[in-house]
Structures are given as structure tokens and as C-alpha cells.
Amino acid sequence: DSRVSLNYPPGVFSSPVLVQLKVQPVDPSLVAYLKTQQDTSYPVVSTSPLIHVKHPSIHPFQKPVTVFLPCAPQP
């Protein structure tokens, strides 16, 4: 999804690290369930993909990482 953006500023890791990123849409059955429950997270879940970021745990983040996800505006 080209609407997803990650910002890793310089110095996030103390050495080079391979980071795996997986973007996947939300399961339609979960969206339908949240809608029937009038869950407050429905507008976010129904328009935003799921992000799975994986990196070696021996390399903790040294600085904040920003993840930008598409989200429908609240009325």
C-alpha cells in the first residue's frame, strides 16, 4: 500500500539492521464484526492496513520511529 510510510531517522539503530515490513489489509470479516458492534475503532480498522515490522530484538530502537497509516477523517 503506497499510502503507508515509515520514517526511520538517522541513529535509530546503533549498527546496520535488516528490517522486514509487511503490509496487509484488514480481514473483511473483522471489519463487518466491528461495524455490527458499533466499535469506536471501526473507522480506523475499516480504512487502515495492518503493519507488521520485524527486526532483531538485540537491536532496540534508539529513537522514535514514525508510522503513517491512511485513515478516514472523523466526521
MMTF fields as JSON, N, C-alpha, C and O atoms, coordinates in Angstrom:
{
  "mmtfVersion": "1.0.0",
  "mmtfProducer": "UNKNOWN",
  "numBonds": 299,
  "numAtoms": 300,
  "numGroups": 75,
  "numChains": 1,
  "numModels": 1,
  "chainsPerModel": [1],
  "groupsPerChain": [75],
  "chainIdList": ["A"],
  "bondAtomList": [4, 2, 8, 6, 12, 10, 16, 14, 20, 18, 24, 22, 28, 26, 32, 30, 36, 34, 40, 38, 44, 42, 48, 46, 52, 50, 56, 54, 60, 58, 64, 62, 68, 66, 72, 70, 76, 74, 80, 78, 84, 82, 88, 86, 92, 90, 96, 94, 100, 98, 104, 102, 108, 106, 112, 110, 116, 114, 120, 118, 124, 122, 128, 126, 132, 130, 136, 134, 140, 138, 144, 142, 148, 146, 152, 150, 156, 154, 160, 158, 164, 162, 168, 166, 172, 170, 176, 174, 180, 178, 184, 182, 188, 186, 192, 190, 196, 194, 200, 198, 204, 202, 208, 206, 212, 210, 216, 214, 220, 218, 224, 222, 228, 226, 232, 230, 236, 234, 240, 238, 244, 242, 248, 246, 252, 250, 256, 254, 260, 258, 264, 262, 268, 266, 272, 270, 276, 274, 280, 278, 284, 282, 288, 286, 292, 290, 296, 294],
  "bondOrderList": [1, 1, 1, 1, 1, 1, 1, 1, 1, 1, 1, 1, 1, 1, 1, 1, 1, 1, 1, 1, 1, 1, 1, 1, 1, 1, 1, 1, 1, 1, 1, 1, 1, 1, 1, 1, 1, 1, 1, 1, 1, 1, 1, 1, 1, 1, 1, 1, 1, 1, 1, 1, 1, 1, 1, 1, 1, 1, 1, 1, 1, 1, 1, 1, 1, 1, 1, 1, 1, 1, 1, 1, 1, 1],
  "groupList": [{"groupName": "ASP", "atomNameList": ["N", "CA", "C", "O"], "elementList": ["N", "C", "C", "O"], "formalChargeList": [0, 0, 0, 0], "bondAtomList": [1, 0, 2, 1, 3, 2], "bondOrderList": [1, 1, 2], "singleLetterCode": "D", "chemCompType": "L-PEPTIDE LINKING"}, {"groupName": "SER", "atomNameList": ["N", "CA", "C", "O"], "elementList": ["N", "C", "C", "O"], "formalChargeList": [0, 0, 0, 0], "bondAtomList": [1, 0, 2, 1, 3, 2], "bondOrderList": [1, 1, 2], "singleLetterCode": "S", "chemCompType": "L-PEPTIDE LINKING"}, {"groupName": "ARG", "atomNameList": ["N", "CA", "C", "O"], "elementList": ["N", "C", "C", "O"], "formalChargeList": [0, 0, 0, 0], "bondAtomList": [1, 0, 2, 1, 3, 2], "bondOrderList": [1, 1, 2], "singleLetterCode": "R", "chemCompType": "L-PEPTIDE LINKING"}, {"groupName": "VAL", "atomNameList": ["N", "CA", "C", "O"], "elementList": ["N", "C", "C", "O"], "formalChargeList": [0, 0, 0, 0], "bondAtomList": [1, 0, 2, 1, 3, 2], "bondOrderList": [1, 1, 2], "singleLetterCode": "V", "chemCompType": "L-PEPTIDE LINKING"}, {"groupName": "LEU", "atomNameList": ["N", "CA", "C", "O"], "elementList": ["N", "C", "C", "O"], "formalChargeList": [0, 0, 0, 0], "bondAtomList": [1, 0, 2, 1, 3, 2], "bondOrderList": [1, 1, 2], "singleLetterCode": "L", "chemCompType": "L-PEPTIDE LINKING"}, {"groupName": "ASN", "atomNameList": ["N", "CA", "C", "O"], "elementList": ["N", "C", "C", "O"], "formalChargeList": [0, 0, 0, 0], "bondAtomList": [1, 0, 2, 1, 3, 2], "bondOrderList": [1, 1, 2], "singleLetterCode": "N", "chemCompType": "L-PEPTIDE LINKING"}, {"groupName": "TYR", "atomNameList": ["N", "CA", "C", "O"], "elementList": ["N", "C", "C", "O"], "formalChargeList": [0, 0, 0, 0], "bondAtomList": [1, 0, 2, 1, 3, 2], "bondOrderList": [1, 1, 2], "singleLetterCode": "Y", "chemCompType": "L-PEPTIDE LINKING"}, {"groupName": "PRO", "atomNameList": ["N", "CA", "C", "O"], "elementList": ["N", "C", "C", "O"], "formalChargeList": [0, 0, 0, 0], "bondAtomList": [1, 0, 2, 1, 3, 2], "bondOrderList": [1, 1, 2], "singleLetterCode": "P", "chemCompType": "L-PEPTIDE LINKING"}, {"groupName": "GLY", "atomNameList": ["N", "CA", "C", "O"], "elementList": ["N", "C", "C", "O"], "formalChargeList": [0, 0, 0, 0], "bondAtomList": [1, 0, 2, 1, 3, 2], "bondOrderList": [1, 1, 2], "singleLetterCode": "G", "chemCompType": "PEPTIDE LINKING"}, {"groupName": "PHE", "atomNameList": ["N", "CA", "C", "O"], "elementList": ["N", "C", "C", "O"], "formalChargeList": [0, 0, 0, 0], "bondAtomList": [1, 0, 2, 1, 3, 2], "bondOrderList": [1, 1, 2], "singleLetterCode": "F", "chemCompType": "L-PEPTIDE LINKING"}, {"groupName": "GLN", "atomNameList": ["N", "CA", "C", "O"], "elementList": ["N", "C", "C", "O"], "formalChargeList": [0, 0, 0, 0], "bondAtomList": [1, 0, 2, 1, 3, 2], "bondOrderList": [1, 1, 2], "singleLetterCode": "Q", "chemCompType": "L-PEPTIDE LINKING"}, {"groupName": "LYS", "atomNameList": ["N", "CA", "C", "O"], "elementList": ["N", "C", "C", "O"], "formalChargeList": [0, 0, 0, 0], "bondAtomList": [1, 0, 2, 1, 3, 2], "bondOrderList": [1, 1, 2], "singleLetterCode": "K", "chemCompType": "L-PEPTIDE LINKING"}, {"groupName": "ALA", "atomNameList": ["N", "CA", "C", "O"], "elementList": ["N", "C", "C", "O"], "formalChargeList": [0, 0, 0, 0], "bondAtomList": [1, 0, 2, 1, 3, 2], "bondOrderList": [1, 1, 2], "singleLetterCode": "A", "chemCompType": "L-PEPTIDE LINKING"}, {"groupName": "THR", "atomNameList": ["N", "CA", "C", "O"], "elementList": ["N", "C", "C", "O"], "formalChargeList": [0, 0, 0, 0], "bondAtomList": [1, 0, 2, 1, 3, 2], "bondOrderList": [1, 1, 2], "singleLetterCode": "T", "chemCompType": "L-PEPTIDE LINKING"}, {"groupName": "ILE", "atomNameList": ["N", "CA", "C", "O"], "elementList": ["N", "C", "C", "O"], "formalChargeList": [0, 0, 0, 0], "bondAtomList": [1, 0, 2, 1, 3, 2], "bondOrderList": [1, 1, 2], "singleLetterCode": "I", "chemCompType": "L-PEPTIDE LINKING"}, {"groupName": "HIS", "atomNameList": ["N", "CA", "C", "O"], "elementList": ["N", "C", "C", "O"], "formalChargeList": [0, 0, 0, 0], "bondAtomList": [1, 0, 2, 1, 3, 2], "bondOrderList": [1, 1, 2], "singleLetterCode": "H", "chemCompType": "L-PEPTIDE LINKING"}, {"groupName": "CYS", "atomNameList": ["N", "CA", "C", "O"], "elementList": ["N", "C", "C", "O"], "formalChargeList": [0, 0, 0, 0], "bondAtomList": [1, 0, 2, 1, 3, 2], "bondOrderList": [1, 1, 2], "singleLetterCode": "C", "chemCompType": "L-PEPTIDE LINKING"}],
  "groupTypeList": [0, 1, 2, 3, 1, 4, 5, 6, 7, 7, 8, 3, 9, 1, 1, 7, 3, 4, 3, 10, 4, 11, 3, 10, 7, 3, 0, 7, 1, 4, 3, 12, 6, 4, 11, 13, 10, 10, 0, 13, 1, 6, 7, 3, 3, 1, 13, 1, 7, 4, 14, 15, 3, 11, 15, 7, 1, 14, 15, 7, 9, 10, 11, 7, 3, 13, 3, 9, 4, 7, 16, 12, 7, 10, 7],
  "groupIdList": [1, 2, 3, 4, 5, 6, 7, 8, 9, 10, 11, 12, 13, 14, 15, 16, 17, 18, 19, 20, 21, 22, 23, 24, 25, 26, 27, 28, 29, 30, 31, 32, 33, 34, 35, 36, 37, 38, 39, 40, 41, 42, 43, 44, 45, 46, 47, 48, 49, 50, 51, 52, 53, 54, 55, 56, 57, 58, 59, 60, 61, 62, 63, 64, 65, 66, 67, 68, 69, 70, 71, 72, 73, 74, 75],
  "secStructList": [7, 6, 6, 7, 3, 3, 3, 7, 7, 6, 6, 1, 1, 1, 1, 7, 7, 7, 7, 3, 3, 3, 3, 3, 7, 7, 7, 2, 2, 2, 2, 2, 2, 2, 2, 2, 6, 6, 7, 6, 6, 2, 2, 2, 2, 6, 6, 7, 7, 3, 3, 3, 3, 3, 7, 7, 6, 6, 1, 7, 7, 1, 1, 7, 7, 3, 3, 3, 7, 7, 7, 7, 7, 7, 7],
  "xCoordList": [0.855, 0.0, 0.899, 1.621, 0.854, 1.731, 1.361, 2.112, 0.231, -0.171, 0.517, 0.447, 1.181, 1.875, 3.297, 3.97, 3.745, 5.09, 5.712, 5.062, 6.976, 7.732, 8.896, 9.563, 9.14, 10.242, 11.224, 10.935, 12.39, 13.469, 14.521, 15.327, 14.547, 15.551, 16.955, 17.1, 17.989, 19.352, 19.578, 19.126, 20.27, 20.574, 19.549, 19.663, 18.538, 17.523, 18.181, 17.859, 19.1, 19.845, 21.312, 21.804, 22.009, 23.43, 24.321, 25.503, 23.773, 24.513, 23.518, 22.31, 24.002, 23.071, 22.184, 22.662, 20.904, 19.913, 18.987, 18.571, 18.667, 17.683, 16.3, 16.038, 15.433, 14.07, 13.113, 13.189, 12.204, 11.193, 9.878, 9.481, 9.22, 7.95, 6.914, 7.148, 5.763, 4.667, 3.418, 3.036, 2.797, 1.556, 0.457, 0.585, -0.62, -1.735, -3.052, -3.157, -4.049, -5.351, -6.009, -5.678, -6.924, -7.679, -8.679, -9.293, -8.836, -9.772, -11.196, -11.654, -11.898, -13.255, -14.216, -15.12, -14.04, -14.947, -14.748, -15.708, -13.512, -13.261, -13.931, -14.537, -13.822, -14.46, -15.968, -16.578, -16.579, -18.03, -18.431, -19.446, -17.637, -17.939, -17.884, -18.791, -16.838, -16.715, -17.852, -18.331, -18.279, -19.392, -20.668, -21.414, -20.931, -22.141, -22.09, -23.131, -20.899, -20.741, -20.68, -20.579, -20.739, -20.604, -19.337, -19.332, -18.269, -16.976, -16.379, -16.44, -15.803, -15.244, -14.021, -13.639, -13.4, -12.227, -12.627, -11.758, -13.913, -14.362, -13.833, -13.323, -13.928, -13.437, -11.947, -11.529, -11.16, -9.723, -9.462, -8.745, -10.04, -9.804, -10.33, -9.736, -11.421, -12.027, -11.249, -11.461, -10.357, -9.624, -8.112, -7.412, -7.587, -6.142, -5.653, -6.278, -4.539, -3.96, -3.24, -2.963, -2.943, -2.144, -0.672, -0.306, 0.153, 1.592, 2.277, 2.006, 3.163, 3.957, 5.419, 5.896, 6.125, 7.531, 8.332, 8.022, 9.364, 10.18, 11.653, 12.14, 12.346, 13.78, 14.385, 13.665, 15.696, 16.305, 16.126, 16.386, 15.687, 15.439, 16.723, 16.668, 17.865, 19.118, 19.48, 20.447, 18.696, 18.893, 17.657, 16.822, 17.525, 16.352, 16.408, 17.48, 15.239, 15.172, 15.869, 15.612, 16.746, 17.435, 16.687, 16.905, 15.804, 14.994, 13.603, 13.421, 12.622, 11.271, 11.211, 11.883, 10.399, 10.114, 8.674, 7.795, 8.431, 7.084, 6.476, 7.108, 5.235, 4.497, 3.277, 2.469, 3.153, 1.997, 1.066, 1.468, -0.187, -1.198, -2.362, -2.716, -2.95, -4.128, -5.3, -5.497, -6.05, -7.207, -8.259, -7.955, -9.49, -10.592, -10.77, -10.639, -11.065, -11.284, -12.552, -13.542, -12.498, -13.685, -14.676, -14.281, -15.957, -16.961, -17.104, -17.894],
  "yCoordList": [-1.174, 0.0, 1.234, 1.482, 1.984, 3.149, 4.288, 5.257, 4.194, 5.236, 5.065, 5.962, 3.934, 3.656, 4.188, 3.998, 4.85, 5.4, 5.185, 5.377, 4.785, 4.655, 5.62, 5.755, 6.292, 7.222, 6.716, 6.737, 6.26, 5.827, 6.928, 6.978, 7.813, 8.875, 8.312, 7.221, 9.051, 8.597, 8.315, 9.077, 7.23, 6.883, 5.999, 5.733, 5.533, 4.656, 3.376, 2.895, 2.835, 1.646, 2.013, 2.885, 1.348, 1.646, 0.995, 1.326, 0.076, -0.572, -0.956, -0.922, -1.323, -1.703, -2.887, -3.869, -2.776, -3.786, -4.049, -3.118, -5.314, -5.677, -5.627, -6.339, -4.792, -4.65, -5.196, -4.825, -6.083, -6.621, -5.915, -5.742, -5.518, -4.812, -5.542, -5.851, -5.817, -6.485, -5.626, -5.266, -5.307, -4.528, -5.439, -6.046, -5.538, -6.368, -5.699, -5.04, -5.866, -5.279, -5.989, -7.129, -5.307, -5.883, -6.897, -6.671, -8.003, -9.049, -8.482, -7.886, -8.657, -8.124, -8.605, -7.864, -9.828, -10.316, -9.541, -9.335, -9.107, -8.29, -6.929, -6.424, -6.341, -5.05, -5.163, -4.306, -6.211, -6.416, -6.599, -6.059, -7.362, -7.595, -6.283, -5.994, -5.494, -4.229, -3.281, -2.54, -3.31, -2.447, -2.847, -1.978, -4.142, -4.594, -4.291, -4.122, -4.221, -3.939, -2.436, -2.025, -1.633, -0.179, 0.18, 1.086, -0.544, -0.333, 1.0, 1.332, 1.76, 3.07, 2.972, 3.959, 1.793, 1.646, 1.327, 1.228, 1.166, 0.795, 1.734, 1.239, 3.081, 3.943, 3.752, 3.865, 3.469, 3.266, 1.909, 1.818, 0.857, -0.501, -0.684, -1.418, -0.038, -0.237, 0.431, 0.099, 1.361, 2.072, 1.918, 2.289, 1.391, 1.298, -0.142, -1.062, -0.336, -1.681, -2.012, -1.128, -3.276, -3.708, -3.663, -3.982, -3.273, -3.194, -4.151, -4.142, -4.972, -5.869, -5.543, -5.723, -5.063, -4.712, -5.687, -5.921, -6.251, -7.231, -6.851, -6.586, -6.83, -6.587, -7.347, -7.718, -7.584, -8.35, -7.655, -6.459, -8.399, -7.814, -7.346, -6.567, -7.815, -7.354, -5.941, -5.356, -5.394, -4.027, -3.188, -2.962, -2.723, -1.913, -0.545, -0.053, 0.053, 1.397, 2.365, 2.349, 3.204, 4.224, 5.559, 6.436, 5.699, 6.902, 6.466, 5.334, 7.358, 7.006, 6.809, 7.504, 5.855, 5.591, 6.013, 5.713, 6.706, 7.186, 6.336, 6.088, 5.889, 5.117, 5.936, 6.317, 6.199, 6.932, 5.933, 5.213, 5.889, 4.999, 5.812, 6.855, 5.351, 6.056, 5.852, 4.764, 6.889, 6.797, 7.776, 8.921, 7.314, 8.189, 9.289, 9.033, 10.509, 11.594, 11.351, 10.814, 11.749, 11.641, 12.73, 13.87, 12.388, 13.43, 14.441, 15.379],
  "zCoordList": [0.0, 0.0, 0.0, 0.966, -1.054, -1.179, -0.234, -0.123, 0.444, 1.393, 2.742, 3.582, 2.966, 4.223, 4.123, 3.11, 5.171, 5.181, 6.557, 7.584, 6.559, 7.812, 7.769, 6.743, 8.885, 8.974, 10.031, 11.227, 9.568, 10.445, 10.436, 9.507, 11.429, 11.411, 11.644, 12.196, 11.227, 11.471, 12.956, 13.81, 13.26, 14.642, 15.321, 16.517, 14.575, 15.172, 15.685, 16.771, 14.897, 15.309, 15.432, 14.716, 16.337, 16.548, 15.493, 15.398, 14.7, 13.616, 12.522, 12.758, 11.324, 10.249, 10.657, 11.226, 10.362, 10.744, 9.56, 8.87, 9.331, 8.319, 8.972, 9.941, 8.441, 8.959, 7.918, 6.747, 8.339, 7.443, 7.719, 8.871, 6.666, 6.786, 5.953, 4.785, 6.561, 5.854, 6.009, 7.123, 4.907, 4.902, 4.398, 3.334, 5.156, 4.707, 5.064, 6.098, 4.221, 4.521, 5.701, 6.025, 6.319, 7.434, 6.883, 5.84, 7.584, 7.171, 7.116, 8.091, 5.995, 5.862, 6.951, 7.337, 7.451, 8.5, 9.806, 10.548, 10.097, 11.292, 11.143, 12.087, 9.961, 9.716, 9.895, 10.535, 9.338, 9.459, 10.915, 11.354, 11.666, 13.084, 13.87, 14.65, 13.674, 14.403, 14.067, 14.926, 12.81, 12.416, 13.149, 13.6, 13.277, 13.967, 15.457, 16.092, 16.016, 17.447, 17.736, 18.892, 16.696, 16.807, 17.574, 18.408, 17.277, 17.927, 17.465, 16.281, 18.401, 18.058, 17.154, 16.526, 17.08, 16.211, 14.768, 13.901, 14.496, 13.146, 12.056, 11.051, 12.205, 11.119, 10.816, 9.664, 11.832, 11.626, 10.988, 9.991, 11.554, 11.064, 9.653, 8.864, 9.326, 8.015, 6.89, 5.723, 7.206, 6.153, 6.243, 5.3, 7.332, 7.518, 7.394, 7.923, 6.697, 6.634, 7.932, 8.742, 8.122, 9.264, 8.878, 7.747, 9.81, 9.578, 10.539, 11.74, 10.004, 10.835, 10.549, 9.429, 11.569, 11.431, 12.272, 13.44, 11.667, 12.373, 12.233, 11.134, 13.363, 13.352, 14.529, 15.456, 14.506, 15.602, 16.954, 17.08, 17.948, 19.273, 19.964, 20.915, 19.489, 20.102, 19.644, 20.13, 18.701, 18.22, 18.549, 17.673, 19.788, 20.136, 19.455, 19.104, 19.278, 18.714, 19.663, 20.867, 19.126, 19.909, 19.856, 20.692, 18.865, 18.667, 18.219, 17.77, 18.339, 17.875, 16.367, 15.605, 15.955, 14.553, 14.315, 15.122, 13.212, 12.904, 11.8, 10.773, 12.021, 11.022, 10.628, 11.475, 9.338, 8.816, 8.15, 7.235, 8.612, 8.06, 7.487, 8.038, 6.403, 5.897, 6.854, 7.394, 7.046, 7.946, 7.456, 7.12, 7.421, 7.018, 8.054, 9.251, 7.616, 8.582, 9.402, 8.903, 10.642, 11.511, 11.126, 10.881, 11.072, 10.728, 11.855, 11.746]
}
